[in-house]
Amino acid sequence: MEIDVAIHNDNIILLEIKSYVSAGDVYIFKRKREFYEKMEGKKVSKMFVIFPCIDDKAYEASRQLGIEVIEKY
């Protein structure tokens, strides 16, 4: 299981950095959070997807799952 960035302070923040994000990628990222929480025994506070391109279904899935979207070119 690969997580691009995990920031630990009082809050745990997970970042996924991709060149293109599909809805499937969003659900995989959700499963990565679940795996991380199980292995570390700590709750993830926030999740961010950073990308230059996202499809509409991925954007909607991110919104529904509470994953923040950061669009960078």
C-alpha positions as CSV (number, residue, x, y, z in Angstrom):
1,M,0.0,0.0,0.0
2,E,1.5,3.3,-1.1
3,I,0.5,6.6,0.4
4,D,2.1,9.7,-1.2
5,V,2.3,11.9,1.9
6,A,1.2,11.4,5.5
7,I,1.6,14.4,7.8
8,H,1.6,13.7,11.5
9,N,1.1,16.4,14.1
10,D,-2.0,16.6,16.3
11,N,-3.9,15.7,13.1
12,I,-3.1,13.1,10.4
13,I,-3.4,14.4,6.9
14,L,-3.1,12.1,3.8
15,L,-2.2,13.5,0.4
16,E,-2.6,11.7,-2.9
17,I,-0.7,13.3,-5.8
18,K,-1.7,12.2,-9.3
19,S,-1.5,13.4,-12.9
20,Y,-5.1,12.4,-13.5
21,V,-7.8,11.3,-11.0
22,S,-10.7,9.0,-11.9
23,A,-13.6,8.0,-9.6
24,G,-11.8,4.6,-9.1
25,D,-8.8,6.5,-7.8
26,V,-10.9,8.3,-5.3
27,Y,-12.3,5.1,-3.9
28,I,-8.8,3.5,-3.8
29,F,-7.7,6.5,-1.8
30,K,-10.6,5.9,0.6
31,R,-9.5,2.3,1.1
32,K,-5.9,3.5,1.7
33,R,-7.3,5.7,4.5
34,E,-9.1,2.8,6.0
35,F,-5.9,0.6,5.8
36,Y,-3.8,3.4,7.3
37,E,-6.2,3.9,10.2
38,K,-6.3,0.1,10.9
39,M,-2.5,-0.3,10.8
40,E,-1.6,2.8,12.7
41,G,-4.6,2.8,15.1
42,K,-5.1,6.5,14.5
43,K,-7.9,8.4,12.8
44,V,-7.1,10.5,9.7
45,S,-8.3,14.1,10.1
46,K,-8.2,15.2,6.4
47,M,-7.5,13.9,3.0
48,F,-6.4,15.9,-0.1
49,V,-6.1,14.9,-3.7
50,I,-3.7,17.1,-5.7
51,F,-3.8,16.9,-9.5
52,P,-3.8,18.8,-12.8
53,C,-6.8,16.9,-14.2
54,I,-9.9,15.2,-12.7
55,D,-13.0,13.8,-14.3
56,D,-16.5,14.8,-13.1
57,K,-17.3,11.5,-11.5
58,A,-14.1,11.7,-9.5
59,Y,-14.8,15.2,-8.3
60,E,-18.3,14.2,-7.2
61,A,-17.0,11.0,-5.4
62,S,-14.4,13.2,-3.6
63,R,-17.0,15.6,-2.5
64,Q,-19.2,12.8,-1.2
65,L,-16.3,11.1,0.7
66,G,-15.1,14.4,2.3
67,I,-11.8,14.4,0.3
68,E,-10.6,17.9,-0.5
69,V,-9.6,18.5,-4.1
70,I,-6.6,20.8,-5.0
71,E,-6.3,21.5,-8.7
72,K,-2.7,22.5,-9.7
73,Y,-1.4,23.1,-13.2
